[in-house]
Amino acid sequence: MRQESVPCCVVGGGPAGLMVGVLLARQGVEVLVLEKHADFLRDFRGDTIHPSTQELMYELGWIDEFQQIPHSIVDHVDLNFDGKIFTFADFRRLKVHCPYIAFMPQWDFLDFLATKGKEFPSFRLLQSTEVSDLLIEGGRVVGVHATAPDGPLEVRANLVIAADGRDSTCRIHSGLETITEPPLIDVLWFRVSRRDDDKVEFHQSRKGILTAINRGDYWQVSSVIPARAFAEVRAAGLAEFHARIAALAPALSDRMSEIKTWDQVYELTVRVNRLTTWHRPGLLCIGDAAHAMSPAGGVGISLAIQDAVATANILGPKLRSHTLRDSDVPRVQARRELPTRITQKFQVTALRDLYPKNLHDDTVRHMPPVFTALRMFPLLSHIMGRFIGLGVRPEHITS
Ligand SMILES: Cc1cc2nc3c(=O)[nH]c(=O)nc-3n(C[C@H](O)[C@H](O)[C@H](O)COP(=O)(O)OP(=O)(O)OC[C@H]3O[C@@H](n4cnc5c(N)ncnc54)[C@H](O)[C@@H]3O)c2cc1C
């Protein structure tokens, strides 16, 4: 078995893992990121780069390069709730350099971060390397077991950062306790062709919820269904599925025939949970590994990035000077737990009325109180823009 020894090993090369790896390497910390996939080319992942993340790119001096990556811009989000159109979130008054959400394929964003990392000699990314277990000695996490392309690999580290997403292997083996919210929704993703004269709003809700992301020559469409209802959707047949989508977005009705088999429809199960404690000696969980986020508001990537920045700010200098103590690690949770809890509460509670309860629930839902307030007081859309765009307690690059 090949063995490696590093001050910091990051498990997972998603937004949280790559960002923390790059920021630590930028501070001169030797860091090894292990990613199980060979590339970042996975479709149907979140594509939203929030103003908070773009501001970090600015603070790092990377914004010009970042903006070279093809993306589209949304500076406010209009909702169509049963024909009533109103602004849900407005980012235009945010005091940041990029007051808008950039829609960018996540693989391009991750490629960008990985390329940035390679500029720092102390950054290493091993792809096609899957972590299978934690290495625990005397109750302390001292590294991980992994399988690399050339065989088994053991990495010993002063600190293991688990950023391996909502199905985190590290979390499973850590013994840390998880609080799980009851499942409310799942999401079906598919793509249909796009025409330049299409009039499809970004988001519409009526007897269901649909979001359409402009990907140039196609729409990437997500449709919210009640939790665990995909089997029932399939049993009802494709014609019924086409009709449901056409009712939500009539402009797409002539293209639903492009969905010819269920293989073209991807089910993503939504989970909302969080660890009561994000750490144990030698281990810190961040991003979805610490708190799986719902897609509501598209804030999961933003929160994962914020966790990464807080981790690098708090632990980077200690790792660099080899003075990290186990008692330093809980400071990351202390910093990031409140923003996470508030955001999850909003995703689960404030939008609860919006979610379809079952597939036969054909009544037009009552507008959630938060939507009513936004319709009555349009200025609130700027507060919502701040909440979604910057989040609670936004992080900044401190070193
Ligand atoms: C249906 C759905 C839609 C969503 N849409 C959005 C959206 O539009 N915008 C948004 O901001 N958020 C969205 N989210 C949430 C968002 O995807 C996550 O919150 C975000 O990706 C979390 O980032 P992360 O780095 O913590 O984890 P992930 O993005 O899950 O990254 C984890 C990484 O770890 C790797 N990995 C996993 N296990 C191992 C292992 N054992 N060894 C090595 N590597 C491993 C994975 O391959 C992956 O690259 C959505 C979520 C769902 C469920």
The ligand as a MOL file (V3000), in Angstrom:
LIG
                    3D

  0  0  0     0  0            999 V3000
M  V30 BEGIN CTAB
M  V30 COUNTS 53 58 0 0 0
M  V30 BEGIN ATOM
M  V30 1 C -31.5960 18.5190 -6.7630 0
M  V30 2 C -30.6030 19.4750 -6.2250 0
M  V30 3 C -30.3540 20.6570 -6.9130 0
M  V30 4 C -29.4680 21.5890 -6.3850 0
M  V30 5 N -29.2960 22.7580 -7.0490 0
M  V30 6 C -28.4760 23.6820 -6.5120 0
M  V30 7 C -28.2590 24.9340 -7.1670 0
M  V30 8 O -28.8150 25.2110 -8.2340 0
M  V30 9 N -27.4050 25.8020 -6.5890 0
M  V30 10 C -26.7670 25.5280 -5.4150 0
M  V30 11 O -26.0120 26.3790 -4.9120 0
M  V30 12 N -26.9280 24.3590 -4.7990 0
M  V30 13 C -27.7550 23.4280 -5.3120 0
M  V30 14 N -27.9190 22.2420 -4.6760 0
M  V30 15 C -27.1090 21.9570 -3.4970 0
M  V30 16 C -25.6360 21.8150 -3.9000 0
M  V30 17 O -25.4980 20.8840 -4.9500 0
M  V30 18 C -24.7770 21.3910 -2.7150 0
M  V30 19 O -25.1690 22.0780 -1.5480 0
M  V30 20 C -23.2860 21.6840 -2.9930 0
M  V30 21 O -22.8700 21.0350 -4.1730 0
M  V30 22 C -22.4380 21.2150 -1.8220 0
M  V30 23 O -21.0610 21.2890 -2.1550 0
M  V30 24 P -20.0260 20.3000 -1.4640 0
M  V30 25 O -18.6960 20.6180 -2.0190 0
M  V30 26 O -20.2210 20.3360 -0.0010 0
M  V30 27 O -20.4820 18.8420 -1.9040 0
M  V30 28 P -20.5910 18.2150 -3.3710 0
M  V30 29 O -20.8720 19.2230 -4.3890 0
M  V30 30 O -21.5230 17.0620 -3.2490 0
M  V30 31 O -19.1210 17.6560 -3.6340 0
M  V30 32 C -18.6310 16.4980 -2.9870 0
M  V30 33 C -17.4930 15.9360 -3.8080 0
M  V30 34 O -16.9170 14.8410 -3.0930 0
M  V30 35 C -16.6840 13.7650 -3.9780 0
M  V30 36 N -16.7400 12.5270 -3.1810 0
M  V30 37 C -17.8230 11.9730 -2.6170 0
M  V30 38 N -17.4910 10.8730 -1.9330 0
M  V30 39 C -16.1460 10.7480 -2.0530 0
M  V30 40 C -15.2110 9.8000 -1.5570 0
M  V30 41 N -15.5990 8.7770 -0.8070 0
M  V30 42 N -13.9140 9.9510 -1.8730 0
M  V30 43 C -13.5000 11.0020 -2.6430 0
M  V30 44 N -14.3620 11.9220 -3.1510 0
M  V30 45 C -15.6700 11.8060 -2.8470 0
M  V30 46 C -17.8090 13.8880 -5.0010 0
M  V30 47 O -17.4770 13.2380 -6.2100 0
M  V30 48 C -17.9380 15.3920 -5.1580 0
M  V30 49 O -17.0920 15.8890 -6.1700 0
M  V30 50 C -28.7920 21.3050 -5.1760 0
M  V30 51 C -29.0140 20.1150 -4.5000 0
M  V30 52 C -29.9300 19.2120 -5.0170 0
M  V30 53 C -30.1980 17.9600 -4.2640 0
M  V30 END ATOM
M  V30 BEGIN BOND
M  V30 1 1 1 2
M  V30 2 1 2 3
M  V30 3 2 2 52
M  V30 4 2 3 4
M  V30 5 1 4 5
M  V30 6 1 4 50
M  V30 7 2 5 6
M  V30 8 1 6 7
M  V30 9 1 6 13
M  V30 10 2 7 8
M  V30 11 1 7 9
M  V30 12 1 9 10
M  V30 13 2 10 11
M  V30 14 1 10 12
M  V30 15 2 12 13
M  V30 16 1 13 14
M  V30 17 1 14 15
M  V30 18 1 14 50
M  V30 19 1 15 16
M  V30 20 1 16 17
M  V30 21 1 16 18
M  V30 22 1 18 19
M  V30 23 1 18 20
M  V30 24 1 20 21
M  V30 25 1 20 22
M  V30 26 1 22 23
M  V30 27 1 23 24
M  V30 28 2 24 25
M  V30 29 1 24 26
M  V30 30 1 24 27
M  V30 31 1 27 28
M  V30 32 2 28 29
M  V30 33 1 28 30
M  V30 34 1 28 31
M  V30 35 1 31 32
M  V30 36 1 32 33
M  V30 37 1 33 34
M  V30 38 1 33 48
M  V30 39 1 34 35
M  V30 40 1 35 36
M  V30 41 1 35 46
M  V30 42 1 36 37
M  V30 43 1 36 45
M  V30 44 2 37 38
M  V30 45 1 38 39
M  V30 46 1 39 40
M  V30 47 2 39 45
M  V30 48 1 40 41
M  V30 49 2 40 42
M  V30 50 1 42 43
M  V30 51 2 43 44
M  V30 52 1 44 45
M  V30 53 1 46 47
M  V30 54 1 46 48
M  V30 55 1 48 49
M  V30 56 2 50 51
M  V30 57 1 51 52
M  V30 58 1 52 53
M  V30 END BOND
M  V30 END CTAB
M  END
